[in-house]
Amino acid sequence: MIQNTVVEREKRLVNGFLMLFVVVVGLLMSTLGFVMGIVDLVHGRSMSGGLLLGAGIIGWLLFSVLAAGLKIVRPNEARVFTLFGAYHCTVKKSGYFYVNPFCVSFSPEYNAAKAEAAARAKELAKEGKTSLAGISAPKTVSLKKQTLDNQRQKVNDILGNPIIIGAIVIWYVDDPTRAVFSVENYREFLSIQTDSTIRNIARLYPYDVFNEDENDDSVYEQTLRSSSLEIAEAMKSELQKRVTDAGLVIEEVRITHLAYAEEIAAAMLQRQQAVAIISAKRKIVEGAVGMVKMAIDRLGEDEILILDEERKSAMVSNLLVVLCGNRDAQPVINSGTIY
């Protein structure tokens, strides 16, 4: 089923101060006519008195209805108006304007708050209580940049490890008409799409890679821990595709929390420590072998000491023990011959 998209429409609006002046003058004239009609009726002029009295009453009703068309739009806000259930226009320019008095500001937040207040009042009525709380949600659509805290959720990375990830989304409404009419509640829609996007993107990467062989081609190019900025950008692109139809723009996505789940955190910490120890030992062994080779080569080149193969093996063994040991070596001085 193809959903009909409402195209934003802006109309040329009348200055609100001008219409306020007209309404005030009209109400004053209606009041004056009402008073003069009563005076004429008192003095027996029923014809003119009835006309003036009727004109005053009609004027009061007419200009009271016209006063309902005076609307205020604050900076970085928009009003979406409907007229008898049909889309009328969208006002994004701040100021004091006059619209059709039968237009109604349509806002999902206000409608949701109104429904919640009605449900609360119904529950209180069953208990014999009266609800005095009003509806605090505005009838406008905010165009300001806003932050959505996605909180923390548990997902599995590409290796199947459970991780806890949290993110915030910086967003704003670009098309208030589509935001109002395309989805039921654009805030809830954004929250649900953010949860789904973060879950889908996070499962495409490993939290971290523990690979002892640096030349192994199976090492992932990106991980959640080391490439958080690139992955956050991928989340932003994916989320933008999902919410474009709702008239929303995603400014930025930031990963605020990333950790292993509690059930595997201790095991993964031990694994990280083991990998770090193995990597450090490898570097130590590589350096020790190079130093031993250099020592034997220099002794042979300078003819300081000529050793046979058996003595070379003993020397290599002793040097490796000294260089690779975890504690300082305790030298033993041999005052006799080495043979």
The 8 nearest C-alpha neighbors of each residue, nearest first, counted from 0:
[[1, 2, 3, 4, 181, 182, 244, 5],
 [2, 0, 3, 4, 181, 5, 244, 182],
 [1, 3, 4, 0, 181, 5, 244, 180],
 [4, 2, 1, 5, 181, 6, 0, 180],
 [3, 5, 6, 2, 181, 177, 180, 244],
 [4, 6, 7, 3, 177, 180, 176, 181],
 [7, 5, 4, 8, 176, 177, 86, 3],
 [6, 8, 176, 5, 89, 9, 88, 177],
 [7, 9, 88, 89, 6, 10, 87, 176],
 [10, 8, 88, 89, 90, 7, 11, 91],
 [11, 9, 12, 88, 8, 89, 90, 87],
 [10, 12, 9, 13, 90, 98, 14, 88],
 [13, 11, 10, 97, 96, 98, 14, 15],
 [12, 14, 97, 96, 15, 11, 98, 18],
 [13, 15, 96, 17, 16, 97, 12, 18],
 [14, 16, 96, 97, 95, 18, 17, 19],
 [17, 15, 19, 18, 14, 20, 95, 96],
 [18, 16, 20, 19, 15, 14, 21, 13],
 [17, 19, 21, 15, 20, 16, 22, 14],
 [20, 18, 16, 22, 17, 21, 15, 23],
 [19, 21, 23, 17, 18, 22, 24, 16],
 [22, 20, 18, 24, 19, 23, 25, 17],
 [23, 21, 25, 19, 24, 20, 62, 18],
 [22, 24, 26, 20, 25, 21, 19, 27],
 [25, 23, 27, 21, 26, 22, 28, 20],
 [24, 26, 22, 28, 23, 27, 21, 29],
 [27, 25, 29, 23, 28, 24, 59, 30],
 [26, 28, 30, 24, 29, 25, 31, 23],
 [27, 29, 31, 25, 30, 26, 32, 24],
 [30, 28, 55, 26, 32, 58, 31, 27],
 [31, 29, 33, 27, 28, 32, 55, 26],
 [30, 32, 28, 34, 29, 33, 27, 35],
 [31, 33, 55, 29, 35, 51, 30, 34],
 [32, 34, 55, 52, 30, 36, 31, 35],
 [33, 35, 31, 37, 36, 32, 30, 38],
 [36, 34, 38, 32, 37, 33, 31, 39],
 [37, 35, 48, 52, 51, 33, 39, 34],
 [36, 38, 40, 34, 35, 39, 48, 41],
 [39, 37, 35, 41, 36, 40, 34, 42],
 [40, 38, 48, 44, 42, 36, 41, 37],
 [41, 39, 48, 45, 43, 37, 44, 42],
 [40, 42, 38, 39, 43, 37, 44, 45],
 [43, 41, 39, 40, 44, 38, 45, 37],
 [42, 44, 40, 41, 45, 39, 48, 38],
 [45, 43, 39, 40, 46, 42, 48, 47],
 [44, 46, 48, 40, 43, 49, 47, 39],
 [47, 45, 49, 48, 44, 50, 40, 39],
 [48, 46, 50, 49, 45, 44, 51, 39],
 [47, 49, 36, 39, 45, 40, 51, 50],
 [50, 48, 52, 46, 47, 51, 45, 53],
 [49, 51, 47, 53, 52, 48, 54, 46],
 [50, 52, 36, 54, 32, 48, 53, 49],
 [51, 53, 36, 33, 49, 55, 50, 54],
 [52, 54, 50, 56, 55, 51, 49, 57],
 [55, 53, 51, 57, 52, 56, 58, 50],
 [54, 56, 29, 33, 32, 58, 52, 53],
 [55, 57, 59, 53, 58, 54, 52, 60],
 [58, 56, 54, 60, 59, 55, 61, 53],
 [59, 57, 61, 55, 29, 56, 60, 54],
 [58, 60, 56, 57, 62, 61, 29, 26],
 [59, 61, 57, 63, 58, 62, 64, 56],
 [62, 60, 58, 64, 63, 59, 57, 65],
 [61, 63, 65, 64, 59, 22, 60, 58],
 [64, 62, 66, 60, 65, 61, 59, 67],
 [63, 65, 61, 62, 66, 67, 60, 100],
 [64, 66, 62, 67, 63, 100, 68, 61],
 [67, 65, 63, 68, 64, 69, 62, 22],
 [68, 66, 100, 65, 64, 69, 63, 101],
 [100, 67, 69, 98, 97, 66, 99, 65],
 [68, 70, 97, 67, 66, 96, 15, 98],
 [71, 69, 96, 95, 97, 68, 72, 98],
 [72, 70, 95, 94, 96, 73, 69, 93],
 [71, 73, 93, 94, 95, 76, 77, 70],
 [72, 74, 93, 76, 71, 75, 94, 77],
 [75, 73, 93, 76, 72, 92, 94, 77],
 [76, 74, 142, 143, 141, 73, 77, 93],
 [75, 77, 141, 142, 74, 73, 140, 91],
 [78, 76, 91, 140, 90, 139, 141, 72],
 [77, 79, 139, 90, 89, 104, 140, 80],
 [78, 80, 89, 104, 105, 88, 176, 90],
 [81, 79, 104, 103, 87, 88, 102, 105],
 [80, 82, 86, 87, 85, 103, 102, 84],
 [81, 83, 102, 85, 84, 87, 86, 101],
 [82, 84, 85, 81, 102, 101, 103, 86],
 [83, 85, 82, 81, 86, 103, 87, 102],
 [86, 84, 82, 81, 83, 87, 80, 102],
 [85, 87, 81, 82, 88, 80, 84, 5],
 [86, 88, 81, 80, 82, 85, 89, 8],
 [89, 87, 8, 9, 80, 79, 86, 10],
 [88, 90, 79, 9, 78, 8, 80, 91],
 [89, 91, 78, 77, 92, 9, 79, 88],
 [92, 90, 77, 76, 93, 89, 78, 72],
 [93, 91, 90, 94, 72, 77, 74, 76],
 [94, 92, 72, 73, 74, 91, 95, 76],
 [93, 95, 72, 71, 96, 73, 92, 74],
 [94, 96, 71, 15, 70, 72, 14, 16],
 [97, 95, 15, 14, 70, 13, 69, 12],
 [96, 98, 69, 15, 13, 68, 70, 14],
 [99, 97, 68, 100, 12, 96, 69, 13],
 [98, 100, 101, 102, 68, 97, 65, 82],
 [68, 101, 99, 67, 102, 65, 98, 64],
 [100, 102, 99, 82, 103, 68, 83, 67],
 [103, 101, 82, 99, 81, 100, 80, 104],
 [102, 104, 80, 81, 105, 101, 82, 79],
 [105, 103, 80, 79, 138, 78, 106, 81],
 [104, 106, 79, 80, 103, 138, 81, 107],
 [105, 107, 138, 109, 108, 139, 110, 104],
 [108, 106, 110, 109, 184, 111, 179, 183],
 [109, 107, 111, 106, 110, 112, 136, 184],
 [108, 110, 136, 112, 106, 107, 111, 138],
 [109, 111, 113, 107, 112, 108, 114, 106],
 [110, 112, 114, 108, 113, 109, 107, 115],
 [113, 111, 115, 109, 110, 114, 116, 108],
 [112, 114, 110, 116, 111, 115, 109, 117],
 [115, 113, 117, 111, 116, 112, 110, 118],
 [114, 116, 112, 118, 113, 117, 111, 119],
 [115, 117, 119, 113, 114, 118, 112, 120],
 [116, 118, 114, 120, 115, 119, 121, 113],
 [119, 117, 121, 115, 116, 120, 114, 122],
 [120, 118, 116, 122, 121, 117, 115, 123],
 [121, 119, 123, 117, 130, 118, 122, 124],
 [120, 122, 124, 118, 119, 123, 117, 125],
 [123, 121, 119, 125, 124, 120, 118, 126],
 [122, 124, 128, 126, 120, 125, 121, 129],
 [125, 123, 127, 121, 126, 128, 122, 120],
 [126, 124, 122, 123, 127, 121, 128, 120],
 [127, 125, 123, 124, 128, 122, 129, 121],
 [126, 128, 124, 125, 123, 129, 122, 121],
 [129, 127, 123, 124, 126, 130, 125, 120],
 [128, 130, 123, 124, 131, 120, 127, 126],
 [129, 131, 120, 132, 123, 128, 119, 124],
 [132, 130, 129, 133, 120, 128, 116, 134],
 [133, 131, 130, 134, 116, 135, 120, 129],
 [132, 134, 135, 131, 116, 130, 113, 136],
 [133, 135, 136, 113, 112, 132, 116, 109],
 [134, 136, 133, 137, 112, 109, 132, 113],
 [137, 135, 109, 134, 108, 112, 138, 113],
 [138, 136, 139, 109, 135, 108, 106, 140],
 [137, 139, 106, 109, 104, 105, 136, 140],
 [138, 140, 78, 137, 77, 106, 141, 76],
 [141, 139, 77, 76, 78, 142, 175, 106],
 [140, 142, 76, 143, 75, 139, 77, 172],
 [143, 141, 75, 172, 76, 171, 140, 144],
 [144, 142, 141, 75, 171, 145, 172, 76],
 [145, 143, 171, 170, 142, 169, 146, 172],
 [144, 146, 170, 169, 171, 143, 147, 168],
 [147, 145, 169, 168, 170, 148, 167, 144],
 [146, 148, 168, 167, 149, 169, 145, 190],
 [149, 147, 167, 150, 146, 166, 168, 165],
 [148, 150, 166, 167, 147, 165, 151, 194],
 [151, 149, 165, 148, 166, 152, 167, 164],
 [152, 150, 165, 164, 163, 149, 153, 256],
 [151, 153, 163, 164, 165, 154, 150, 194],
 [152, 154, 163, 162, 164, 161, 151, 155],
 [153, 155, 162, 161, 198, 163, 152, 156],
 [156, 154, 161, 159, 160, 202, 162, 157],
 [155, 157, 202, 205, 159, 158, 160, 204],
 [156, 158, 202, 205, 204, 203, 159, 155],
 [159, 157, 156, 160, 205, 155, 204, 206],
 [158, 160, 155, 156, 157, 161, 202, 205],
 [159, 161, 155, 156, 158, 162, 157, 259],
 [162, 160, 155, 260, 154, 259, 159, 153],
 [161, 163, 259, 260, 154, 153, 258, 155],
 [164, 162, 153, 258, 152, 260, 257, 259],
 [165, 163, 257, 256, 151, 152, 162, 153],
 [164, 166, 151, 256, 150, 255, 254, 149],
 [167, 165, 254, 255, 253, 149, 148, 150],
 [166, 168, 148, 253, 147, 149, 252, 254],
 [167, 169, 252, 147, 146, 251, 170, 148],
 [168, 170, 146, 251, 250, 145, 249, 252],
 [171, 169, 249, 250, 145, 144, 248, 168],
 [170, 172, 144, 248, 143, 145, 142, 247],
 [173, 171, 247, 142, 174, 175, 246, 248],
 [172, 174, 247, 246, 248, 175, 171, 142],
 [173, 175, 246, 176, 177, 172, 178, 247],
 [176, 174, 178, 177, 179, 172, 173, 140],
 [175, 177, 179, 178, 174, 7, 180, 79],
 [178, 176, 181, 246, 180, 179, 245, 175],
 [177, 179, 245, 175, 246, 176, 181, 180],
 [180, 178, 176, 177, 181, 175, 107, 182],
 [179, 181, 177, 182, 178, 176, 5, 183],
 [182, 180, 177, 245, 178, 179, 4, 183],
 [183, 181, 184, 180, 185, 245, 178, 179],
 [182, 184, 185, 107, 181, 180, 179, 188],
 [185, 183, 107, 186, 187, 182, 188, 108],
 [184, 186, 188, 187, 182, 178, 189, 183],
 [187, 185, 189, 188, 184, 190, 108, 191],
 [186, 188, 190, 189, 185, 184, 191, 183],
 [187, 189, 185, 191, 186, 190, 184, 192],
 [190, 188, 192, 186, 187, 191, 193, 185],
 [189, 191, 187, 193, 188, 192, 186, 194],
 [192, 190, 194, 188, 193, 189, 187, 195],
 [191, 193, 195, 189, 194, 190, 196, 188],
 [192, 194, 196, 190, 191, 195, 189, 197],
 [195, 193, 191, 192, 197, 196, 198, 190],
 [194, 196, 192, 198, 193, 197, 199, 191],
 [197, 195, 193, 199, 198, 194, 192, 238],
 [198, 196, 200, 194, 199, 195, 201, 193],
 [197, 199, 195, 201, 196, 200, 154, 194],
 [200, 198, 196, 197, 202, 201, 195, 203],
 [199, 201, 197, 203, 202, 198, 196, 234],
 [202, 200, 198, 203, 199, 204, 197, 156],
 [201, 203, 156, 157, 200, 204, 199, 155],
 [202, 204, 157, 201, 200, 156, 199, 205],
 [205, 203, 157, 202, 222, 156, 201, 223],
 [206, 204, 156, 157, 222, 207, 158, 223],
 [205, 207, 223, 222, 224, 156, 204, 208],
 [206, 208, 205, 222, 224, 223, 209, 225],
 [209, 207, 210, 205, 218, 206, 219, 222],
 [210, 208, 211, 207, 274, 271, 270, 218],
 [211, 209, 212, 208, 213, 218, 215, 274],
 [210, 212, 213, 209, 274, 278, 277, 215],
 [213, 211, 214, 215, 210, 218, 216, 209],
 [212, 214, 215, 211, 210, 218, 216, 217],
 [215, 213, 212, 216, 218, 217, 211, 210],
 [214, 216, 212, 217, 213, 218, 210, 211],
 [217, 215, 218, 214, 219, 213, 212, 220],
 [216, 218, 215, 219, 214, 210, 220, 212],
 [217, 219, 216, 215, 220, 208, 210, 213],
 [220, 218, 221, 217, 222, 208, 205, 204],
 [219, 221, 218, 222, 226, 217, 204, 216],
 [222, 220, 219, 226, 225, 223, 204, 205],
 [223, 221, 205, 224, 225, 226, 207, 206],
 [222, 224, 206, 227, 226, 225, 205, 204],
 [223, 225, 222, 206, 226, 227, 207, 257],
 [224, 226, 222, 223, 227, 221, 207, 228],
 [227, 225, 222, 229, 228, 221, 223, 224],
 [226, 228, 230, 223, 229, 224, 231, 225],
 [229, 227, 231, 230, 226, 232, 253, 254],
 [230, 228, 232, 231, 226, 227, 233, 221],
 [229, 231, 233, 227, 232, 228, 226, 234],
 [232, 230, 234, 228, 233, 229, 252, 253],
 [231, 233, 235, 229, 230, 234, 228, 236],
 [234, 232, 230, 236, 235, 231, 237, 229],
 [235, 233, 231, 237, 232, 236, 238, 230],
 [234, 236, 232, 238, 233, 237, 252, 239],
 [237, 235, 239, 233, 234, 238, 232, 240],
 [236, 238, 234, 240, 239, 235, 233, 241],
 [239, 237, 241, 235, 240, 236, 234, 196],
 [238, 240, 236, 241, 242, 237, 249, 243],
 [241, 239, 237, 238, 243, 242, 236, 244],
 [240, 242, 238, 239, 243, 237, 192, 244],
 [243, 241, 245, 239, 244, 240, 247, 238],
 [244, 242, 245, 246, 240, 247, 239, 241],
 [243, 245, 242, 246, 181, 177, 241, 247],
 [246, 244, 178, 242, 243, 177, 247, 181],
 [245, 247, 174, 178, 177, 243, 244, 173],
 [248, 246, 172, 173, 245, 243, 242, 171],
 [249, 247, 171, 170, 250, 173, 172, 239],
 [250, 248, 170, 239, 251, 169, 235, 247],
 [249, 251, 170, 169, 248, 252, 168, 171],
 [252, 250, 169, 249, 168, 235, 253, 170],
 [251, 253, 168, 235, 231, 167, 169, 254],
 [254, 252, 166, 167, 231, 255, 251, 168],
 [253, 255, 166, 256, 165, 231, 167, 252],
 [254, 256, 166, 165, 253, 167, 257, 164],
 [257, 255, 165, 164, 254, 258, 166, 163],
 [256, 258, 164, 163, 165, 255, 259, 162],
 [259, 257, 163, 162, 260, 164, 256, 264],
 [260, 258, 162, 264, 163, 161, 261, 263],
 [259, 261, 162, 161, 262, 163, 264, 263],
 [260, 262, 264, 263, 259, 265, 162, 258],
 [261, 263, 260, 264, 265, 259, 266, 161],
 [262, 264, 266, 261, 265, 260, 267, 259],
 [263, 265, 261, 267, 259, 266, 260, 262],
 [266, 264, 268, 267, 263, 269, 262, 261],
 [267, 265, 269, 263, 268, 264, 270, 262],
 [266, 268, 270, 264, 269, 265, 263, 271],
 [269, 267, 271, 265, 270, 266, 264, 272],
 [270, 268, 272, 266, 267, 271, 273, 265],
 [271, 269, 267, 273, 268, 272, 274, 266],
 [270, 272, 268, 274, 269, 273, 267, 275],
 [271, 273, 269, 275, 270, 274, 276, 268],
 [274, 272, 270, 276, 275, 271, 269, 277],
 [275, 273, 277, 271, 276, 272, 278, 270],
 [274, 276, 272, 278, 273, 277, 279, 271],
 [277, 275, 279, 273, 278, 274, 280, 272],
 [278, 276, 280, 274, 279, 275, 273, 281],
 [277, 279, 275, 281, 276, 280, 274, 282],
 [278, 280, 276, 282, 281, 277, 275, 283],
 [281, 279, 283, 277, 282, 278, 284, 276],
 [282, 280, 278, 284, 279, 283, 285, 277],
 [283, 281, 285, 279, 280, 284, 286, 278],
 [282, 284, 280, 286, 281, 285, 287, 279],
 [285, 283, 287, 281, 286, 282, 288, 280],
 [286, 284, 282, 288, 283, 287, 281, 289],
 [285, 287, 283, 289, 284, 288, 282, 290],
 [286, 288, 284, 290, 289, 285, 322, 283],
 [289, 287, 291, 285, 290, 286, 284, 292],
 [288, 290, 286, 292, 287, 291, 293, 285],
 [289, 291, 293, 287, 288, 292, 294, 286],
 [292, 290, 294, 288, 293, 289, 287, 295],
 [293, 291, 289, 295, 294, 290, 296, 288],
 [292, 294, 290, 296, 291, 295, 297, 289],
 [293, 295, 291, 297, 292, 296, 290, 298],
 [294, 296, 298, 292, 297, 293, 299, 291],
 [297, 295, 293, 299, 294, 298, 300, 292],
 [296, 298, 300, 294, 299, 295, 293, 301],
 [299, 297, 295, 303, 296, 301, 300, 304],
 [298, 300, 302, 296, 297, 301, 295, 305],
 [301, 299, 297, 302, 298, 296, 303, 295],
 [300, 302, 303, 298, 299, 297, 304, 296],
 [303, 301, 299, 304, 300, 298, 305, 297],
 [304, 302, 298, 301, 299, 305, 300, 297],
 [303, 305, 302, 298, 306, 299, 301, 295],
 [304, 306, 299, 302, 303, 307, 298, 311],
 [307, 305, 310, 311, 304, 308, 309, 299],
 [306, 308, 310, 309, 311, 305, 312, 304],
 [309, 307, 311, 310, 312, 306, 313, 314],
 [308, 310, 312, 311, 307, 313, 306, 314],
 [311, 309, 313, 312, 307, 308, 306, 314],
 [310, 312, 308, 314, 313, 309, 306, 315],
 [313, 311, 315, 309, 310, 314, 316, 308],
 [312, 314, 310, 316, 311, 315, 317, 309],
 [313, 315, 311, 317, 316, 312, 310, 318],
 [316, 314, 312, 318, 313, 317, 311, 319],
 [315, 317, 313, 319, 314, 318, 312, 320],
 [316, 318, 314, 320, 315, 319, 313, 321],
 [317, 319, 321, 315, 320, 316, 322, 314],
 [320, 318, 322, 316, 321, 317, 323, 315],
 [319, 321, 317, 318, 323, 324, 322, 316],
 [320, 322, 318, 319, 324, 328, 323, 317],
 [323, 321, 319, 320, 324, 287, 318, 283],
 [324, 322, 320, 319, 321, 283, 284, 325],
 [323, 325, 326, 320, 321, 322, 327, 328],
 [326, 324, 323, 327, 322, 321, 328, 320],
 [327, 325, 324, 328, 321, 323, 329, 322],
 [326, 328, 329, 325, 324, 321, 322, 330],
 [327, 329, 321, 330, 326, 324, 320, 322],
 [328, 330, 327, 331, 321, 326, 332, 320],
 [331, 329, 328, 332, 327, 321, 333, 317],
 [332, 330, 333, 329, 328, 334, 317, 335],
 [331, 333, 334, 330, 335, 329, 337, 336],
 [332, 334, 335, 331, 336, 337, 330, 338],
 [335, 333, 332, 336, 337, 331, 338, 330],
 [334, 336, 333, 337, 338, 332, 331, 330],
 [337, 335, 338, 334, 333, 332, 310, 306],
 [336, 338, 335, 333, 334, 310, 306, 332],
 [337, 336, 335, 310, 306, 309, 333, 307]]
